[in-house]
Amino acid sequence: MSTVVSSLLSRFHATRSVASNRTNVLRIPVAVFLLATLTGVSMAQSGTKGVAAGKSADEEWLTLKTLANPSQRSRPAVNDAVAAEATRRNVIASLRSDADKLKDFQSKHATHREAKEAKRLEALLLVQAWQIGDAVSDARRNQLVSEIRGDPSIPEAKRAEVAALADHVGVEKRPGLSGPAKLLAYEQIIRGLNVEFPTMPNGYEALVQVAKHSDDSKARALAREVAAMPAAPKAVRDEADALARRYDLIGKSLPEIAFPVLGPGNVAERAQRKPVIVYSWATFARGSIALAKDIAANAPPGIAIIGVNLDTRDLAPARQLATSEKLPGDQVYDWMGRKGDLAQRIFLLDPGVAYLVGRDGIIRSVSAHHDLKAALASVRSL
């Protein structure tokens, strides 16, 4: 199963502590479960014309089978709210029109080998329209999604694609959900999808993403749960295990952990008797650069800052970027990147993560990036 592209993802946290290009925690979980590069925010009418009279069923299908592919829809610039609203309405009309074409194909060619695929694509288009505000086709959409989910003659991966997108949008549309409540709703959706579609491995990865954005106790427990799931792919279990081990660092001494790797007089030792913030970054993760700049702009005086770079091989571009962007603190580089000794010992395997360390060298938090503003406000008391 392929992972949905970042077009489905946007920021969740209101603060820039998550950084400008980090993915939206509340969209990641179900997006990871999806099977195709769908987007519910297509920005222009489809260029597909009506099916010409007299075409064979196969010829008609060739003109229809890509209708749910967002690459078929261009995205013109929209400069004001009025134009944006007009574009949104046009996109909804376009999506519904294309859904009608697929429905018409099914009516005319009910026994065609692609009739059920046409039905599935019709459902996807209506869900995409719903995602950007269409409320007209509720009954039709819900019926289609239900029928597709329950049709064992449709491949499980194709059914899961429709189900995951529909469930994802359903959570988006629930009014009044707080951040934690929405995260819990996504977790419940993912668990349901895992039961409904047990051979789809990306559901387990989605649970890891939920864990990464949960509070400390929930994150540790959920990561350990996924790490122990025999049905989860080994790579996902390994990722979950590393996340659980990251949370196990709380209460341990950073200088003691770093000493075998960095030796005496290392950056962690030099920072003792000061509160410390440790953050990870990489040139390929722009959000992690934004996180570093947030730290530089908001860290109170008197604290130590350590940056851990996760680039690999040629580190010259990373060093140049750190200088040109004035990334804060002492920088640690290792040509092995996230597989480097320090990154592995402190499980700092993703760019854009921040730890808080007390004056005594004890790690107090491994999730400061969730709410950097609050974390920096508390750092002086560590």
MOLIN-V524046 format. One line per field, one symbol per residue. phi: phi as a letter, one per 20 degrees, with the letter a starting at -180 (. if undefined). A space follows every 50 residues. Layout:
phi = ???
//
This chain:
phi = .eeffffedbfdffeefenfdfffgedggfffffdceebecgdbffefef fffnffgffffgedfdfeefffdfcffcdbfffffffgfffgffffffff ffffgfffcfeffdfffffffgfffffffffdofdedgffffffffffge dffeggfffffffffffgfgfgefemffgfffffffgfffffffffcfee ffffffffffgfdefgfffffffffffeefffggfffffffffffffffg ndefgfffgfeemfmfffffefmcfcddcdbbfecffffffgfffffdff fndeccddedfcmfegfffffgffelffnfdddbfemfefffgffdledc fndcddcffenefdbdcfffbfgffffeffef
//
